[in-house]
Amino acid sequence: DPKVKRKIGKRLRQAQLAVHLKAIGDASAAFSRERGRFPYSVDELVQSALLAEPPREPFGGRYEIDPLSGEVRTTSGKKPLTFAGKTAKTGVAKHEFQEQE
């Protein structure tokens, strides 16, 4: 079914976006600890060897880092998937994801 295929493709790209934002955010925090400031760009993280290469934004945008706060965002305006967390009853992680609102 083409509709299901499109929806799965979108979810996959949202999952990739979440992984990229986390990796860039972690590298940005490490950069800040080492240098006392946040990086100006993803390229600066690559040049400092905290990222192997700049990740390709799955929706065609690009990643930006706010040099004052370290916040990582994408120019595509798309939202990443978020993990639903653990169930209260069992403490076992659910295998479902939810879109951020």
Buried (B, 14 or more C-beta within 10 A) or exposed (E): EEEEEEEEEBEEBBBBBBBBBEBBBBBBBBBEEEEEEBBEBBEBBBEBEBBEEBBEBBBEBBBBBEBEEBEBBBEBEBEBBEEEEEEEEEEEEEEEBEEEE
